Amino acid sequence: MLDGSSKTILVGERRSQLGCSAWAGVVVGAKAQRVRNVGVADHTPNHPEGHFDDFSSQHPAGVNFLFGGASVRRLNDSIDDAVYQALCTRQGGEVEGVLD
């Protein structure tokens, strides 16, 4: 993780409102099998126009994430798009200013 383990998201929450997911493997016969395991950061957490593969939760105004440095942090729904997407890459070079 060239961006730094404490500034790289590894795992995030996804609520099951839009469909079931599995922790390992795939849901046999399901549409979009891979995105049931792998999240995408094209929308900020809990975005009203988010898709099944976006991170989301039932928590008010935020989602919990596990970072590469073994910490768990709640990120607000109002997080800046650029900061959020930087946290979701491991070698994008966007270390300065992210979560500082």
C-alpha positions in Angstrom: 0.0 0.0 0.0 2.1 2.9 -1.3 -0.5 5.5 -0.1 0.0 4.2 3.5 -1.9 1.5 5.4 -3.6 4.0 7.7 -5.0 5.9 4.6 -6.2 2.9 2.6 -9.6 1.3 3.0 -9.7 -2.5 2.9 -13.2 -3.4 4.0 -16.4 -1.4 4.2 -20.0 -1.9 5.2 -22.9 -2.5 2.8 -26.5 -2.8 3.9 -28.5 -5.6 2.6 -31.5 -3.4 1.6 -30.6 -3.8 -2.2 -29.9 -7.5 -2.0 -27.9 -10.2 -0.1 -24.2 -10.5 -0.1 -21.7 -13.1 0.9 -18.4 -12.7 2.9 -16.7 -15.3 0.7 -17.4 -16.7 -2.7 -20.4 -15.7 -4.7 -24.2 -16.0 -4.5 -24.9 -18.7 -7.1 -27.3 -17.6 -9.7 -27.3 -13.9 -8.6 -26.9 -11.0 -10.9 -23.6 -9.1 -10.6 -22.0 -11.9 -8.6 -18.6 -10.2 -8.1 -20.0 -6.9 -6.8 -21.7 -8.7 -4.0 -18.2 -9.1 -2.5 -16.2 -6.1 -3.9 -17.4 -2.6 -3.1 -17.0 0.3 -5.5 -16.3 4.0 -4.5 -18.1 5.7 -7.4 -20.5 7.2 -4.9 -19.8 8.5 -1.4 -21.2 6.4 1.5 -25.0 6.2 1.8 -25.4 8.3 -1.4 -29.1 8.6 -2.3 -28.3 7.5 -5.9 -25.9 4.7 -4.8 -25.9 1.3 -6.4 -25.8 -2.2 -4.9 -22.0 -2.2 -5.0 -21.6 1.1 -3.1 -20.8 1.2 0.6 -23.7 1.9 2.8 -25.1 1.3 6.3 -28.2 1.8 8.5 -26.1 4.0 10.8 -27.1 7.7 10.8 -24.9 9.7 8.5 -21.9 7.4 8.2 -20.4 4.0 7.3 -17.7 2.0 9.1 -14.5 1.0 7.3 -11.5 -1.2 8.1 -8.2 0.5 7.1 -5.0 -1.2 6.2 -3.4 -0.1 9.5 -6.0 -2.3 11.4 -8.1 0.7 12.6 -11.9 1.0 12.1 -13.3 4.4 11.4 -16.7 5.8 10.6 -16.7 8.1 7.5 -19.4 10.6 7.3 -21.8 10.6 4.3 -20.7 14.1 3.6 -17.1 13.2 3.0 -15.5 15.0 0.0 -15.6 12.8 -3.2 -11.9 13.3 -3.9 -10.8 12.4 -0.4 -13.1 9.3 -0.3 -11.9 8.0 -3.6 -8.3 8.6 -2.6 -8.9 6.5 0.5 -10.2 3.7 -1.7 -6.9 3.4 -3.7 -3.7 1.8 -2.5 -1.2 3.4 -4.8 -2.8 6.6 -6.2 -0.2 8.9 -4.6 -2.9 11.0 -2.9 -1.4 10.8 0.6 -1.1 14.5 1.5 -4.2 15.9 3.2 -6.2 12.7 3.3 -7.6 12.4 6.8 -5.1 14.8 8.2 
